[in-house]
Amino acid sequence: MNIAAMAVVTLLIFAEKTLPSGERIAKLSGVALLLYGAAVLVFPQALPTFQPMEAMVMD
């Protein structure tokens, strides 16, 4: 798993639980993550770990 992604999710959860506007943060982050997931389905290059098929060499 990507350490940076884990840190972002941790910060989102922390913000949701501690800030007064936590419910709003939860909804906005949920929508943003759903949109990102849909974008990755269409454009896999949006993944930080994306490798083109030409770069994957099987020995």
C-alpha positions in Angstrom: 0.0 0.0 0.0 1.1 3.5 -0.7 2.3 5.2 2.5 1.3 8.6 1.3 -2.3 7.4 0.6 -2.4 5.9 4.1 -1.3 9.2 5.6 -4.0 11.1 3.7 -6.7 8.7 4.8 -5.5 8.9 8.4 -5.6 12.7 8.3 -9.1 12.6 6.8 -10.4 10.3 9.6 -8.7 12.5 12.2 -10.3 15.6 10.8 -13.7 14.0 10.6 -13.5 12.9 14.2 -12.0 16.0 15.8 -13.2 19.1 13.9 -16.7 20.6 14.4 -17.3 20.3 10.6 -16.4 16.6 10.6 -19.6 15.5 8.9 -19.1 17.9 6.1 -15.5 16.8 5.7 -16.7 13.2 5.6 -19.2 13.9 2.8 -16.8 16.0 0.7 -14.0 13.5 1.1 -16.3 10.6 0.2 -17.5 12.4 -2.9 -13.9 13.2 -3.9 -12.8 9.6 -3.4 -15.7 8.3 -5.5 -14.9 10.7 -8.3 -11.2 9.7 -8.1 -12.2 6.1 -8.3 -14.4 6.7 -11.4 -11.6 8.7 -13.0 -9.1 5.8 -12.4 -11.5 3.5 -14.2 -11.4 5.7 -17.3 -7.8 7.0 -16.9 -5.6 4.4 -15.1 -2.6 6.8 -15.5 -4.2 8.8 -12.6 -2.9 6.1 -10.2 0.4 7.1 -8.6 1.7 3.5 -9.1 0.7 3.2 -12.8 3.1 1.4 -15.1 2.5 1.1 -18.8 2.3 -2.4 -20.2 5.5 -1.8 -22.2 7.4 -1.3 -18.9 6.3 -4.6 -17.5 8.7 -7.2 -18.7 8.3 -10.9 -17.8 11.5 -12.9 -17.7 
